[in-house]
Amino acid sequence: MDFTNPLVYGVPCFLGFIALELSYSKVFDDKDLYNWRDFISSLSLGVGSAILGALIKTVSIILVFNFAYDLFNPVVDGVRTNIMGWESFSYAWYVWIICMLLDDFTYYWFHRQNHMVRFLWAAHIVHHSSDNFNLGTAVRNGWFTILYKPFFYVWIVIIGFPPEMLVVCLGIEALWQFQLHTKYIKKLGVFEKFVNTHTMHQVHHACNIEYMDKNHGGILNVFDRIFGTWKELDDDVDIQYGVSTPPNSYNLYVILMHEYQNIWQDMKKSSNWYHKFMYTFGPPGWSHDGSTLTVKQIRKEMAEEKLEAEIKEAEKEKELRVA
């Protein structure tokens, strides 16, 4: 059965909503919401990603999804059967729901690993490298993520879900992700309990230390809640967008490659091969000499400093009471 990827219809809508938000912000609200040079860079990266995506995704679907599906779900006596013995899944409505849930679960881990593994972060940082948060940033996608993304999802077709179904679910996920990149939609009440909302995605794009590496979910936020990465937007926090090592350039090559260059420079700091490995595949911020810290290490230091300050304050109060 053939299906059309929802992104075919989504792209014109993307451009329309971007134009609407841009016009509204410039005329009625925040003239600084869109920086023209930054926006042009984001749009150019989005166009390049769309072109490469159309080529690479087609190849990946044929070579990865279809190959894996046929290999693990051969036709036996005229029936598509998984090698584990069950009949491969149909296109029933409940199968679509299950596939969408599995897609969302996979998206969470795919997205989280893009933040936890520096070599993957080097591709994903492109999306976070703008210090603006708007619908233009939504299309600011790295060009290399496409090369490894299918391998995170291939398990879904291996267990028997049709490749076409998975591609549609991926498209739906992308549509939801796009519209999250706006500040004009506030908290959504009861939906905040289980849906990944716009305010939660603001947290995800923030470089405030309390917000970093939070809210990796796609459509649902339940996986963030389960695995300890959920964080609610605090209206009292002055949110800052971007990354701790920005490219400081509007040049597409610099935006796409700057973190790979940073990795290479860091690898040359030590002759130890374990250190080189960790600079490449360890968490962003890791260093062999403590010159830079990971988000976890920074939070640990901050917690220890806070505890130490509280102890000193308690001791001072105790001395005053004794006196």
N, C-alpha and C positions, 0 to 999 in steps of 0.2 A: 504494500500500500504506500502511495506517495503523499507526502505532506509538504507544505511550503513553510520555510523557516519564518516565524513571525517577524524577524528583523527586517525582512524584505519590505514589510509595511511600516515597520517601526522607524526606519531611518528618516523618511520624510517628516514624520511626526516629531522626531528629535529636533530637526532643523527648525520646525515651526515653533516648538516650545522654547527653544533657545532664543529665537528672534523675539518671542513674546516677553520672556523674562528680561532680556537685554533692553528692550524698548521701555518696559515698565520701570526698570531700575534707573535708567538714564533720565527719564522724564519725570517720574513721580517719587522716587524713593532714594536709593543709594547709588550715586553716580560713580562710586569707586568699586561697586560690586564686580564690574568687568573692567579689567585692564586690557586695552586694545591689543598690545603686542603679545601679552600672555594669551589672550583669547585666540589670536591668529595662530600662535604656536599650538594651542590645544586643538583647534579645528584642523590644522594641517596634520597633526599626529593622528587625529580621528579618521581623516580621509585616507592616510597611508595605512592605518590599521584595517580599515574597511576593504581596501584593495587587496592587501596581503591576506586578510582573513578570507576573502572570497576565493582566493587561490589555494591557500594552505589548508583551510578548513575542508574544502572539497576533497583535496588529496588525503587529508587525515581521516576523513569519514570513510573514504574508499579503502585506504590502506590499513587503518587502525580499527575503526568500528566495524566495518563490514567484514574484514578479514577475521577479527576476533569472534564476531557473531557466527560466521559460517564455520569456523574451526571448533567452537565450543557448543554450537547448536546445529549439528548436521541434520539433514532430512533423512529420517528413518521410516521406511514403508510409507512414504508420502506425508509424514508428519514431522514438523520441525521439533526436534527433541534435544534437550540439554544433555550434555555428557554425564551429568549427575543422575539422570533418569527421569526428570520431570519434563512435561511438554512445555516448550518455550511459550512465553506469554503472548496473549492475544491483544487486541486493541479495545478491550472492554473498558468502560468508563472508570471502573475502580483500579484497573491496571495503570491507567493514565495518572491517577492520583498517587499511587504507590511510586511510580516512576518519578513524578514531580518531587515527592518527598526524598527519594534517594538522590535525586539531582541536587536538592537543596542541602542535604547532609554532606554530599561530596563537595559542593561549592564552599561550605564552611571550612572544611579541611584544606582544600586547594587554596583558598584565600588566606587562611591562617599560616600555612606553610610559606606562602609568598612573603609573609612578614617575619617568619622565624628562621628561614634559611637565606643567608646573605646572597648567594648566587641567584636565587629566585627573586629576592628583593631587588636585585639590580635591574631586573626586567620590570617589576611591578612599581618601583619607585617613580617611574615616569608618571603614573596616574596620580601620585601624591605630591609631585614636585611643585605644583602651583600653590601659591599662598592665597589664591582665591577659591571660594567654594560657590560654584554656580553650575548651571546645566552645561555650560561650555566645558567645565572640568570633567564632566561625565564622559565625554568622548575623548579625553586625553589619555589614550591607551598606549602602552608599550607595544612594540612590534615583535618582541621575542617570546612573550608569554604564550602566544598561539602555538609555538613549537612544542611545548611540553604539556599544555593543558589537556589534550585528549587522553593522555596516559593516566591522568587522575580519574577520568570518567569511564574508561574502557571496561572496568569491572561490571558496570551496569549492563552492558550488552553481553558480557561473558556469561552472566547468570540467566540470560534469556530475554531481556527487553529488546525490542526491535530498534535498530540504529535510528530509523526515522523518528520514532517516538522520543528518543533521547535528544535528538537535534531540536525538536520542537520545544522540549522542556528547557533546553539550554537557551533558546531564543526568548522564552517567557521570563526566565531568570534575568536575562540581559535587559529586557524591557523594564522590569521592576527596578533593577539597579540604576538605570538611567535616571528615572524620575526622583530618586532619593536625593539627588544632588541639588537641592534648593533649600534656602532658608525661609522661604515664604509660606511653607506649610508647617504649622506648629504641632505640638503634641496631640495625638489622636485618641486620647481617652482610653477606653477598654482595649483598643487594638495594640496599645503599647505593651500589653501583657504577653503577646505572642508573635507580633509582627515586627520585622525590622523596619523602623520608621525613619523619617527624614531627620529628626533630632538625634536619633541614634547614629545615623551616618555622619552627622556633623562631628560627633565624638570620634568616629573612626578616622576622619580626615584631620583631626587636630594634632598638633605637635606638643601640646601641653603634656608634661610627663604623666599626669594622672589619667590622661586619655589615651596615650599611645598603646597600640596593639590591642585595642578593644573593639568589640562589635564587628566580627568578621562575617556574620550571617548574610544570607542572600535575601530570601523572602521572609523567613521566620527568624525569630531571635531565640528560639528555644535551645538551640545548640550552644549559643553563647552562654546562656544561663546554666545549662548542664555542665559545660566544660570550663566554666569560670572566667570567661572573657567578656561578660556583659557589663556595660557601664551606662548609666543614665546621664543625660545632659544636665549639668548643674547651671542654673541661670545666674548664679553668683560668680561663676568662673569666666574670666575674660578669655574667650577661646581664640587660639592662634592656629591658623591653618598652614600646612606645608610639611617639610621634613627637616631634620636636624642637620643634614648635609645637602643643601639645595644646589642645583646646578648653577644658579646665578647667571642664567643665560636664556635667551629666547631662541637660540640656534638649535635646530632639531637634532643635529648630530650630538651636540653637547648634552642635551636633555636625555637622549636615548642611551648614551655611552658613559656618562660621567661616573656612575657607580662602578661599572666594570673597571674603569681606570683607577678608581679609588682602591678597589680590591687588589689590583696589580701592584700599586704602590705599597699597600700594606703587606703583601706577600714578601716584598723585598726587604722588609724590616727585620726578618729573622731567617736564618739558614735552616732552622728546624722544620722538618717536613710536616710534623703534626701542627705546628703553628701555621704553616702555609695552608694546610687543609682547613683549619678552623677559620682562618681569614676568608676562605672561600665559601665554606659550607656551614660554618657556625652561625650563631645569631648575629644580626647587625650590631655593631658596637663592640664586639668581642676583641680583646687585644691580649697579647702574651705578657705585656708589661704593665697593664693597668692604665695605659695612657688614654684609652677610651673605654667606656663601659656600656654594657647592654642595658636595656630598659629595666630588666629584673634587678640588675646590680645597682642601678641608680635608685630604684624604689627601696631596695634593701638599705642602702646607705641613708636615704632620707628617713626611713622608719627608725633606724638606729639613732640618728641625730635627734629625732623628735622624742624618742624614749629617753635619751640621755638628758635632753632639756627638761623633760617632765620630772625626771628624778632629781635634778639639781633644783628645780623650782619647789618640789616637795620638801627637800632637805632644808632649803632656805626658809620655808614656812614653818618647818618644825623648829628650827633654831630661833625664829622670832617668837614662837609660842613659849619655848623654854625660857627665853630671856624675859 
